[in-house]
């Protein structure tokens, strides 16, 4: 039982807290939610250390393994991403303590805890159908978080998000249904043992995952949804929710189709996402829209890695996903702080923010360092590993996209910061210090990942191919 509590802790802690938060509401629910996030982070770090000491392992609940029971698979990739996601979740929770009040607070915490539950399930599950169930929980909770923004724009964005999510779920479910009809099991490892994956099954599943991840050209729903949601919800959606599909795609291609043509198609779409998302971010006039289109680009980097072979490319993708979770959450939280302080997030209305809200602006700059991929951040580590792999394998288009995307990211970051430096009107509202520290802490965590990357990279690269 004790093993189950530790191994399933990242899932069970937020799930139990979601039920309590729904019943208790108020400040008590918020503190319970934050405590659950800290507990889940402690369990995730314990799993990371256990994998480092003893290697990858699987756990079957009640002793019932695949194909009848529910199994969790904990390897280096799951341990690293689970820890990074849990850390970002704690930072978002700290920010939400000061951001939400009244009925919005009562609605936010159960939904946010369900998002954490579903995301941890996607990271740890070894079963494709359990992943589908987690997708449904994640999608419904995420749509409700978008709707917390109120107003016609938020409602429209939430409905668009819901329809795209349902379409993505149908594609994924149809794909795994065809796979089950062929192999008779849905456990990833068992399904991969000597079985040729039907191309239609893989194509449908990947198409569904691409919709859920807002992979170009299916990205149109993401900027309105993330830009209209409250800042903690935007941070959760952009930094964490969209990565659930990426994690499952990583398992599919790594286990079922390591060298398929579908992987090259996904990589090409990832490259297009980097260029298109970065260019659109350069053109936006609202800060949250800049950060939202930046998410389209940064997700492209993750899928760009599918065009490369070897453990180094996998390590680069994992490093990018882990550092992006903290950096992008920091950017959205900082943008939300400035919007709350100045009453607007239009860039031309944020003049003077660097002097009047220095902590939030510094968080924007520090998080941007990792987004651009400058040393010594985690973003630099991930992009460097991908660039090295691309050059070693002679995949020049990937190398070019990495370099051009970095220049475009630097362009929209400098453009944003340039609007914040000139003197301007004083803030309209006071932002609690905890909200500023949450954004700043996550931004610094993304940079600190570059200094502490040896352990996570060793765990990922050291996994058996």
Secondary structure as UniProt FT lines:
FT   HELIX           2..7
FT   HELIX           9..24
FT   HELIX           26..54
FT   STRAND          57..60
FT   HELIX           61..63
FT   TURN            66..68
FT   STRAND          71..74
FT   HELIX           76..99
FT   HELIX           102..124
FT   HELIX           128..147
FT   TURN            148..149
FT   HELIX           151..183
FT   HELIX           188..191
FT   HELIX           199..212
FT   TURN            213..214
FT   TURN            216..219
FT   HELIX           220..228
FT   HELIX           231..236
FT   HELIX           237..241
FT   HELIX           243..251
FT   HELIX           252..256
FT   TURN            258..259
FT   HELIX           261..283
FT   HELIX           287..304
FT   HELIX           305..307
FT   HELIX           311..342
FT   HELIX           347..349
FT   TURN            351..352
FT   HELIX           353..356
FT   HELIX           358..372
FT   TURN            375..376
FT   HELIX           378..393
FT   HELIX           396..421
FT   HELIX           433..451
FT   HELIX           453..461
//
